[in-house]
Amino acid sequence: MLAPRLTAEVLLAHALRRERVYLYAHPEEELTEIAWIHYGRYLHQRMQGMPTQYITKHQEFYGREFRVTSDVLIPRPETEHLVEAALARIGSGHTVVDIGTGSGALAVTLALEKSVSVLAGDISAAAVSVARGNAAHWKAPVQFFVGDLCLALAGRSVDVLVCNPPYVPQTDQPSLQREVRDYEPHVALFGGPTGLELYQRLIADASRVLRPGGWLLVELGYNSVGPVSEMLGGGWRHVEILSDLAGLPRVLAARYLPWSGKGEGGSQLPQSPTRDS
């Protein structure tokens, strides 16, 4: 969450419909009655716990502004590590899918940074509506669908699957910050009793929709790296765990190479492939 002074400045700039730098360039300007009314309302909403991003309806992600509403999770800076990991694995002509797209920040970013077409889905129709608006704003080549994980992709295959799944354990709900607990959509936060349930289903889905040699990249929750890694069966190789700036495991990347008798370049694969870490 933003520091108090920064929050006050952001909300004041929002009330004035100006950029925050305007406040420093025009310190002598007096607020109109309408601006005071707006500012007072925004401050009241923030004091009630509403995140600043839901008040302003904006959040920056990977250098771009995205519209956010209470129908979508607020994009976090940590998810930019997932972007970097995906960009390193997306090639020309690849088909990319973003599962649980929310605001569409991840899908739009990948589409624009790599100039590839992206499929993006969410179980929430309201979230898809927000994401579709963001893609239109940035003129990003993203096609959207409403559906539970990869079910809507039946009959399609993709090269890269990215996902920032709900991974907060349901039992952690009482201890969450009220800004998160009371305002962000629970469907995008909670991954079941342990927080691991969506990972299990996602990995199973990924093995059905990824082409051989395709990549699965997921953001990791707290203490989930071990359990999620253990969910990867023999068809998954080249498993990498990427840490964030705090040194915490943040992204898991794994390549899907199911047994076919031949490896890349025609080499023979062992019957029980081991994971490379």
C-alpha positions in Angstrom: 0.0 0.0 0.0 1.1 3.6 -0.6 2.7 5.7 2.1 0.2 8.2 3.7 1.7 11.4 2.1 1.9 9.8 -1.3 -1.6 8.5 -0.9 -2.9 12.0 -0.1 -1.1 13.5 -3.1 -2.4 10.8 -5.4 -6.0 11.3 -4.3 -5.7 15.1 -4.5 -4.3 14.9 -8.0 -7.2 12.5 -8.8 -9.7 15.0 -7.4 -8.1 17.7 -9.6 -8.0 15.4 -12.6 -4.3 16.2 -12.9 -1.0 14.4 -12.8 0.7 14.4 -9.3 3.6 16.6 -10.6 1.0 19.3 -11.1 0.7 19.7 -7.3 4.4 20.7 -7.1 4.2 23.0 -10.2 1.2 24.9 -8.9 1.4 25.0 -5.1 -0.5 28.2 -4.9 -3.7 26.9 -6.6 -6.8 26.8 -4.4 -9.2 24.0 -4.7 -12.7 24.6 -6.0 -15.7 23.5 -4.1 -16.2 20.6 -6.4 -12.6 19.5 -6.0 -12.9 19.7 -2.2 -16.0 17.5 -2.4 -14.3 14.9 -4.5 -11.1 15.0 -2.4 -13.1 14.6 0.8 -15.0 11.6 -0.6 -11.8 9.9 -1.7 -10.2 10.4 1.7 -13.2 9.0 3.4 -13.1 5.9 1.1 -9.4 5.4 1.8 -10.0 5.8 5.6 -12.6 3.0 5.3 -9.9 0.7 3.9 -10.6 1.0 0.2 -7.3 0.6 -1.7 -6.1 3.8 -3.5 -6.0 1.9 -6.8 -9.8 1.2 -6.6 -10.5 4.8 -5.8 -8.4 6.2 -8.8 -9.3 3.1 -11.0 -5.6 3.0 -12.1 -2.5 0.9 -11.4 0.8 1.0 -13.2 2.3 -2.3 -14.3 5.5 -2.8 -16.3 5.5 0.9 -17.3 1.9 1.0 -18.4 -1.3 2.3 -16.7 -4.1 -0.2 -16.4 -7.7 0.4 -15.3 -8.6 -1.6 -12.3 -11.9 -2.1 -10.5 -13.1 -4.1 -7.5 -13.8 -6.9 -10.0 -10.0 -7.6 -10.5 -7.0 -8.1 -8.3 -4.7 -5.1 -8.2 -1.5 -5.9 -10.2 1.5 -6.3 -8.0 5.1 -5.3 -8.8 6.1 -8.9 -7.9 4.2 -10.2 -10.9 6.6 -8.4 -13.2 9.0 -11.2 -12.4 6.5 -13.5 -14.1 6.6 -11.2 -17.1 10.4 -11.3 -17.3 10.4 -15.1 -17.1 7.7 -15.4 -19.8 9.4 -13.0 -22.2 12.6 -15.1 -22.0 10.7 -18.1 -23.2 8.3 -16.7 -25.8 9.5 -17.0 -29.4 8.3 -15.6 -32.7 5.0 -17.1 -33.7 4.3 -18.6 -30.3 0.8 -19.0 -29.0 0.5 -17.7 -25.5 -2.3 -18.1 -23.0 -2.8 -16.2 -19.7 -5.1 -18.0 -17.3 -6.8 -16.0 -14.6 -6.1 -12.8 -16.5 -7.9 -10.4 -14.1 -7.2 -6.8 -15.3 -5.4 -8.2 -18.3 -2.1 -6.6 -17.3 0.0 -9.7 -17.8 -1.6 -10.6 -21.2 -1.5 -7.1 -22.6 2.2 -6.7 -21.5 3.3 -9.9 -23.1 1.4 -9.2 -26.3 3.0 -5.8 -26.7 6.5 -6.6 -25.5 6.8 -9.7 -27.8 4.4 -8.7 -30.6 2.6 -12.0 -30.3 -1.1 -12.9 -30.1 -2.3 -13.8 -26.6 -5.3 -15.7 -25.4 -6.5 -14.7 -22.0 -9.3 -16.1 -19.8 -10.9 -15.7 -16.4 -13.7 -17.4 -14.6 -15.1 -13.9 -13.9 -17.0 -12.3 -16.7 -16.7 -8.9 -15.0 -12.9 -9.3 -14.9 -12.8 -10.2 -18.5 -14.7 -7.0 -19.3 -12.1 -4.9 -17.5 -9.3 -6.8 -19.2 -10.9 -6.4 -22.6 -11.1 -2.6 -22.0 -7.4 -2.5 -21.1 -6.4 -4.4 -24.2 -8.5 -2.1 -26.4 -6.8 1.0 -24.8 -3.3 -0.3 -25.5 -4.3 -1.8 -28.9 -2.9 -5.2 -27.8 -3.7 -8.3 -29.8 -5.4 -10.3 -27.1 -8.4 -12.6 -27.4 -10.5 -13.1 -24.3 -12.7 -15.9 -23.0 -14.7 -16.6 -19.9 -14.0 -20.0 -18.3 -12.6 -22.1 -15.5 -8.8 -22.5 -16.1 -8.2 -24.1 -19.5 -11.6 -25.7 -20.1 -12.5 -23.2 -22.8 -9.4 -24.2 -24.7 -10.5 -27.7 -25.6 -9.1 -28.7 -28.9 -6.4 -25.9 -28.9 -2.7 -26.2 -28.1 -0.4 -23.4 -27.0 3.3 -22.8 -26.6 3.4 -20.8 -23.4 1.0 -20.8 -20.5 1.3 -18.2 -17.8 -0.8 -17.9 -14.7 -0.8 -15.9 -11.5 -3.3 -18.1 -9.7 -5.3 -17.5 -6.5 -2.9 -18.9 -3.9 -3.8 -17.5 -0.5 -5.0 -20.3 1.9 -8.6 -19.8 3.0 -7.5 -20.1 6.6 -5.4 -16.9 6.2 -8.4 -14.8 5.5 -8.8 -13.3 9.0 -5.2 -12.2 9.1 -5.1 -10.4 5.8 -4.9 -6.6 5.6 -8.4 -5.2 5.5 -7.6 -3.5 2.2 -7.1 -7.0 0.7 -9.6 -9.0 2.7 -12.5 -6.6 2.4 -12.0 -5.1 -1.1 -10.2 -7.4 -3.5 -12.2 -10.2 -5.2 -12.0 -13.4 -3.2 -12.2 -15.5 -6.3 -8.8 -14.0 -7.3 -7.3 -14.3 -3.9 -8.1 -17.7 -2.3 -6.8 -20.9 -3.8 -8.7 -23.3 -1.5 -8.2 -24.5 2.1 -4.4 -24.9 1.6 -3.9 -22.4 -1.2 -2.5 -25.1 -3.4 -5.7 -26.5 -5.0 -5.6 -24.3 -8.1 -2.0 -25.3 -8.8 -2.9 -29.0 -8.9 -5.7 -28.4 -11.4 -3.7 -25.9 -13.5 -0.8 -28.3 -13.9 -3.2 -31.1 -15.1 -4.8 -28.6 -17.5 -1.4 -27.4 -18.8 -0.3 -31.0 -19.7 -3.4 -31.2 -22.0 -3.1 -27.8 -23.8 0.7 -27.3 -24.0 2.5 -28.5 -27.1 5.5 -30.8 -26.4 8.3 -28.4 -25.5 5.9 -25.7 -24.3 6.4 -23.8 -21.1 4.3 -23.4 -18.0 5.1 -20.4 -15.8 3.3 -19.7 -12.6 3.6 -17.2 -9.8 4.3 -18.8 -6.4 2.7 -18.1 -3.1 4.4 -18.1 0.3 5.9 -21.5 1.1 4.4 -23.0 -2.0 7.5 -23.8 -4.0 8.1 -27.2 -2.5 4.5 -28.5 -2.8 4.0 -27.1 -6.3 7.3 -28.6 -7.5 6.3 -32.0 -6.3 3.1 -31.8 -8.4 5.1 -31.9 -11.5 5.3 -35.5 -12.9 7.7 -37.1 -15.2 6.5 -35.1 -18.3 8.0 -31.9 -16.8 11.6 -31.0 -17.3 13.9 -28.0 -17.0 12.2 -26.8 -13.9 13.5 -23.4 -12.7 12.6 -21.4 -9.6 13.1 -17.7 -10.0 13.3 -15.4 -6.9 12.1 -11.9 -6.4 14.2 -8.9 -5.2 13.7 -10.0 -1.6 15.1 -13.4 -2.4 11.8 -15.2 -2.1 10.8 -17.9 -4.6 8.4 -16.1 -6.9 8.1 -17.8 -10.3 8.2 -21.5 -11.3 9.0 -22.3 -14.9 8.7 -25.8 -16.3 8.9 -27.3 -19.8 6.5 -29.9 -20.9 8.3 -32.8 -22.6 6.0 -35.9 -22.4 7.5 -39.3 -23.1 7.5 -39.9 -26.8 10.7 -42.0 -27.3 12.6 -39.0 -28.7 13.9 -35.9 -27.1 14.7 -32.6 -28.6 16.9 -33.1 -31.7 15.9 -36.8 -31.8 17.9 -37.9 -28.8 16.6 -40.8 -26.7 14.9 -39.8 -23.5 15.1 -41.8 -20.3 12.0 -43.6 -19.3 11.6 -41.6 -16.1 12.9 -38.1 -17.0 14.3 -36.2 -14.1 13.6 -32.5 -13.3 16.5 -30.1 -13.9 16.6 -27.3 -11.3 
